[in-house]
Amino acid sequence: MRVVFAGTPDFSIPCLEALYSSPDIEVVGVYTQPDRPAGRGKKLQQSPIKKLALSQGSEVFQPLSFKRLEEVEHLQSLHIDLMVVTAYGIILPQRVLDIPTFGCVNIHASLLPRWRGAAPIQRAIQYGDNKAGVTMMQMEAGLDTGPMLAKTEIEIEDSDNGGSLHDKLSILGGKLLQQNLPFIEAGSLKPVVQDDGKAVYAAKLNKHESPLDWRKSAIELERKIRAFNPWPTTTLEFSGITMKVHSARIEPGAEFENSSFANPPKPGSIIRADRNGIVVLTGDGLLSLTILQKPGGKPMSSEALLNGVTIEPGMSFNPVSTS
């Protein structure tokens, strides 16, 4: 099959590698987003997919969109059988989806129809899903609404964060694509229409969501801390500075000695601070913060942080608006 691939970030790499390693596939072109300024110097950076494609000698195309007729005609000129899309980040109009003989298939990092949208990996952790997975679907004009062609799932471990689950699902996506390429050409996959009634939208991550709201439960906060690691990370306010929280654990039981508190402690109150963690009262339960980061510094253990910052029982982290 003559195949075009469209993808941009690291997550897409195993899928493109699967195409390169398939003897019956000819990758006739790779689409990726335009080079973007990044880093302190704001120099133009190639996407991970562009770097891989160039290393394999593939032609790389980087349109801003497919609104211009010239871009659509160029894709038509490649005479492709299939277009594979994985985290491309550019909307494909219907006139593009209609070009390949076998249409366009998308490798999406969720168990559709749950978590359609931009941040399915992180939202699955944040909202306490037990399982995550990858779905291969036939693309249509709607957002992740196309019929499902294949699906595979894994358990979400208690230790998983946004980064570790991203890496697991990235590899899983490449395997799912490779296993099903022969069936696409044979036309033997049976599309399964998604149940829109079970659809859940995974909104794009935003730094404005980072502050921790201590009125929420310890379970909710611990999940959010894991989900937002490594980006955008969760934050707390203390003595006028914003610190990032990279890791935490739920403290068993919610009983503690409060005789040292002049007033009944409120969510955000620091109950204990020692080498084992900084324990905070939440809206339901206790949460121990174990890895934090001061502005301009590196992530450090709570023990190391306490060597340079005075945090004691009876103090509190500033309340924030709900998020």
C-alpha positions as CSV (number, residue, x, y, z in Angstrom):
1,M,0.0,0.0,0.0
2,R,1.0,3.6,-0.7
3,V,0.6,5.3,2.7
4,V,0.9,8.8,3.9
5,F,1.5,9.4,7.7
6,A,0.4,12.5,9.6
7,G,1.6,13.1,13.1
8,T,3.7,15.5,15.2
9,P,4.8,14.7,18.8
10,D,6.7,11.8,20.4
11,F,3.5,9.9,20.9
12,S,3.3,9.4,17.1
13,I,6.7,7.8,16.6
14,P,5.9,4.1,17.2
15,C,3.1,4.3,14.6
16,L,5.4,5.8,12.0
17,E,8.0,3.2,12.8
18,A,5.4,0.5,12.4
19,L,4.8,1.7,8.8
20,Y,8.5,1.8,8.0
21,S,9.0,-1.8,9.3
22,S,6.1,-3.2,7.3
23,P,7.3,-4.8,4.1
24,D,4.1,-4.3,2.3
25,I,3.9,-0.5,3.0
26,E,5.5,2.3,1.0
27,V,5.6,5.5,3.0
28,V,5.3,8.1,0.2
29,G,5.1,11.1,2.4
30,V,4.9,12.4,6.0
31,Y,2.8,15.3,7.2
32,T,3.6,17.1,10.4
33,Q,3.0,20.6,11.9
34,P,5.3,23.5,10.9
35,D,8.5,24.0,12.8
36,R,7.8,26.0,16.0
37,P,10.1,28.3,18.1
38,A,11.0,26.5,21.4
39,G,13.5,26.7,24.2
40,R,15.0,29.8,25.8
41,G,16.5,30.9,22.4
42,K,13.1,30.5,20.7
43,K,14.8,28.8,17.8
44,L,12.7,26.9,15.3
45,Q,12.5,23.3,16.3
46,Q,11.5,20.3,14.1
47,S,8.8,18.0,15.4
48,P,9.9,14.5,16.5
49,I,8.0,13.1,13.5
50,K,9.9,15.3,11.1
51,K,13.2,14.2,12.5
52,L,12.3,10.6,12.2
53,A,10.9,11.0,8.6
54,L,14.0,12.8,7.4
55,S,16.3,10.2,8.9
56,Q,14.4,7.6,6.8
57,G,14.6,9.7,3.7
58,S,10.9,10.4,3.5
59,E,9.5,13.6,2.0
60,V,8.0,15.9,4.7
61,F,5.1,18.3,4.1
62,Q,4.2,20.9,6.7
63,P,1.1,22.9,5.6
64,L,-0.6,25.2,8.2
65,S,-3.9,23.6,7.2
66,F,-5.8,22.0,4.4
67,K,-8.0,25.0,3.7
68,R,-6.0,25.9,0.5
69,L,-7.0,23.9,-2.6
70,E,-3.3,23.6,-3.5
71,E,-2.6,21.5,-0.4
72,V,-5.5,19.2,-1.2
73,E,-4.4,18.8,-4.8
74,H,-0.9,18.0,-3.6
75,L,-2.1,15.2,-1.4
76,Q,-4.2,13.9,-4.4
77,S,-1.1,13.8,-6.5
78,L,0.5,11.3,-4.2
79,H,-2.1,8.6,-5.3
80,I,-2.3,7.0,-1.8
81,D,-4.2,4.0,-0.6
82,L,-4.2,5.0,3.0
83,M,-3.6,7.9,5.4
84,V,-2.6,7.1,9.0
85,V,-3.1,9.9,11.5
86,T,-1.7,9.9,15.0
87,A,-1.8,13.1,17.1
88,Y,-1.3,15.3,14.1
89,G,-3.0,18.4,15.6
90,I,-4.4,19.7,12.3
91,I,-8.1,19.2,11.3
92,L,-8.6,17.2,8.1
93,P,-11.6,18.3,6.1
94,Q,-13.9,15.8,4.4
95,R,-12.3,16.5,1.0
96,V,-9.0,15.2,2.5
97,L,-10.6,12.2,4.2
98,D,-12.1,11.2,0.8
99,I,-8.7,11.1,-1.0
100,P,-7.1,7.7,0.0
101,T,-8.6,4.5,-1.4
102,F,-9.1,3.1,2.1
103,G,-9.7,6.5,3.7
104,C,-7.9,7.8,6.8
105,V,-7.5,5.9,10.0
106,N,-6.6,7.5,13.3
107,I,-4.8,6.0,16.3
108,H,-6.4,7.6,19.3
109,A,-5.1,7.2,22.9
110,S,-8.4,6.2,24.6
111,L,-11.0,3.5,24.7
112,L,-13.5,5.4,22.6
113,P,-16.1,6.7,22.9
114,R,-14.7,7.6,26.3
115,W,-12.3,10.6,26.2
116,R,-12.7,12.0,22.7
117,G,-10.5,15.1,22.3
118,A,-7.1,16.5,23.1
119,A,-6.0,15.1,26.5
120,P,-7.4,11.5,26.9
121,I,-4.4,10.1,28.7
122,Q,-4.3,12.7,31.5
123,R,-8.1,12.9,31.9
124,A,-8.3,9.1,32.3
125,I,-5.9,9.3,35.3
126,Q,-7.5,12.5,36.7
127,Y,-11.0,11.0,36.8
128,G,-10.0,7.7,38.2
129,D,-10.4,5.3,35.2
130,N,-9.2,1.8,35.9
131,K,-8.3,1.2,32.3
132,A,-6.8,3.1,29.4
133,G,-6.1,2.0,25.8
134,V,-5.8,2.8,22.1
135,T,-8.5,2.8,19.5
136,M,-8.0,2.7,15.7
137,M,-10.9,4.3,14.0
138,Q,-12.0,5.3,10.5
139,M,-11.9,9.1,10.4
140,E,-14.9,11.2,9.7
141,A,-15.5,15.0,10.0
142,G,-16.5,14.9,13.7
143,L,-14.0,15.0,16.5
144,D,-13.0,11.4,17.2
145,T,-16.5,10.2,16.3
146,G,-15.7,7.7,13.5
147,P,-16.4,4.0,13.5
148,M,-13.9,1.9,15.5
149,L,-11.8,-0.7,13.6
150,A,-9.7,-2.1,16.5
151,K,-9.1,-1.5,20.1
152,T,-6.7,-2.6,22.9
153,E,-6.6,-1.8,26.6
154,I,-4.3,-1.9,29.6
155,E,-4.8,-1.4,33.3
156,I,-3.9,2.1,34.8
157,E,-1.5,1.4,37.6
158,D,-1.7,3.3,40.9
159,S,1.9,4.5,40.1
160,D,1.1,5.8,36.6
161,N,1.3,9.4,35.8
162,G,0.7,11.4,32.6
163,G,4.2,10.7,31.4
164,S,4.3,6.9,32.1
165,L,0.9,6.2,30.7
166,H,1.7,8.3,27.6
167,D,4.7,6.1,26.9
168,K,2.8,2.9,27.4
169,L,0.0,3.9,25.1
170,S,2.4,5.2,22.5
171,I,4.0,1.8,22.2
172,L,0.6,0.1,22.3
173,G,-0.6,2.3,19.4
174,G,2.3,1.3,17.2
175,K,1.6,-2.4,17.9
176,L,-2.1,-2.0,17.2
177,L,-1.5,-0.3,13.9
178,Q,1.1,-2.9,12.8
179,Q,-1.2,-5.8,13.7
180,N,-4.1,-4.4,11.7
181,L,-2.4,-3.1,8.5
182,P,-3.0,-6.4,6.6
183,F,-6.7,-6.4,7.5
184,I,-7.1,-2.8,6.3
185,E,-5.9,-3.7,2.8
186,A,-7.9,-6.9,2.8
187,G,-11.0,-5.0,3.9
188,S,-11.7,-7.5,6.6
189,L,-12.1,-5.2,9.6
190,K,-15.7,-4.7,10.7
191,P,-16.3,-1.0,11.7
192,V,-18.2,-0.6,15.0
193,V,-20.2,2.6,15.3
194,Q,-19.5,4.5,18.5
195,D,-22.3,5.0,21.1
196,D,-22.5,8.8,21.3
197,G,-24.4,8.4,24.5
198,K,-21.3,7.1,26.2
199,A,-19.0,9.8,24.8
200,V,-16.9,11.9,27.2
201,Y,-14.8,14.9,26.1
202,A,-11.2,15.2,27.2
203,A,-10.5,18.9,27.2
204,K,-7.1,20.2,26.4
205,L,-4.8,20.7,29.4
206,N,-4.4,24.2,30.6
207,K,-1.9,25.8,33.0
208,H,-4.9,27.6,34.6
209,E,-6.0,24.2,36.0
210,S,-2.7,23.7,37.8
211,P,-3.5,25.1,41.3
212,L,-4.6,22.5,43.8
213,D,-8.0,23.1,45.5
214,W,-7.6,21.8,49.0
215,R,-11.4,21.6,49.4
216,K,-11.4,18.6,47.1
217,S,-10.7,15.1,48.4
218,A,-7.3,13.6,48.9
219,I,-8.1,11.0,46.2
220,E,-9.1,13.7,43.7
221,L,-5.9,15.7,44.4
222,E,-3.6,12.7,44.2
223,R,-5.0,11.7,40.9
224,K,-4.7,15.2,39.5
225,I,-1.1,15.5,40.6
226,R,-0.3,12.3,38.8
227,A,-2.3,13.2,35.7
228,F,-0.6,16.6,35.3
229,N,2.9,15.2,35.7
230,P,5.1,16.0,33.7
231,W,2.9,18.8,32.2
232,P,1.5,21.2,33.2
233,T,2.2,20.0,36.8
234,T,0.0,21.0,39.7
235,T,0.9,24.0,42.0
236,L,0.4,25.4,45.4
237,E,0.8,28.8,47.0
238,F,2.9,29.3,50.2
239,S,4.3,32.5,51.6
240,G,3.8,34.3,48.4
241,I,5.6,31.8,46.1
242,T,4.2,29.2,43.7
243,M,5.6,25.7,44.1
244,K,5.0,22.8,41.8
245,V,3.9,19.5,43.2
246,H,5.2,16.5,41.3
247,S,4.2,13.6,43.6
248,A,2.0,12.8,46.5
249,R,0.4,9.9,48.3
250,I,-2.9,9.5,50.3
251,E,-2.3,9.1,54.0
252,P,-4.3,6.2,55.5
253,G,-6.9,7.4,57.9
254,A,-7.9,11.0,58.6
255,E,-7.3,11.1,62.3
256,F,-4.7,13.4,63.7
257,E,-3.8,15.3,66.8
258,N,-5.2,18.8,66.6
259,S,-4.4,20.0,70.1
260,S,-1.7,22.2,68.6
261,F,-4.2,24.1,66.5
262,A,-5.7,27.3,68.0
263,N,-8.7,26.9,65.7
264,P,-10.1,23.8,63.9
265,P,-7.9,23.2,60.9
266,K,-9.4,23.9,57.5
267,P,-8.5,22.3,54.1
268,G,-5.0,23.4,53.2
269,S,-3.8,23.2,56.8
270,I,-0.4,21.5,57.3
271,I,-0.8,18.7,59.8
272,R,2.7,17.3,59.7
273,A,6.0,18.1,58.0
274,D,8.9,15.8,58.2
275,R,11.2,13.6,56.1
276,N,8.3,11.4,55.2
277,G,6.2,14.1,53.6
278,I,4.3,17.3,54.1
279,V,0.8,16.2,55.2
280,V,-2.1,18.5,54.3
281,L,-5.7,18.4,55.3
282,T,-8.0,18.2,52.3
283,G,-11.8,18.4,52.0
284,D,-11.8,14.6,52.6
285,G,-8.7,12.9,54.0
286,L,-5.0,13.7,54.3
287,L,-2.6,14.1,51.4
288,S,1.2,13.8,51.8
289,L,3.2,15.8,49.4
290,T,6.5,14.0,48.6
291,I,8.2,15.8,45.7
292,L,8.0,19.5,45.2
293,Q,9.8,22.2,43.2
294,K,10.5,25.8,44.1
295,P,10.6,28.5,41.4
296,G,13.8,28.2,39.4
297,G,14.8,25.1,41.2
298,K,14.7,21.4,40.6
299,P,12.2,18.8,41.9
300,M,13.2,17.7,45.4
301,S,11.9,15.5,48.2
302,S,9.9,17.0,50.9
303,E,12.8,16.3,53.3
304,A,15.2,18.4,51.1
305,L,12.7,21.2,50.8
306,L,12.2,21.4,54.5
307,N,16.0,22.0,54.9
308,G,15.6,25.4,53.2
309,V,11.9,26.3,53.7
310,T,10.1,26.6,57.1
311,I,6.9,24.6,56.8
312,E,5.4,23.6,60.1
313,P,2.1,22.1,61.5
314,G,-0.4,24.9,62.0
315,M,0.6,26.7,58.8
316,S,-1.5,26.4,55.7
317,F,-1.2,26.6,51.9
318,N,-3.3,29.4,50.4
319,P,-6.8,28.4,49.3
320,V,-7.4,28.7,45.5
321,S,-10.5,28.8,43.3
322,T,-11.9,25.5,42.3
323,S,-10.4,23.9,39.2
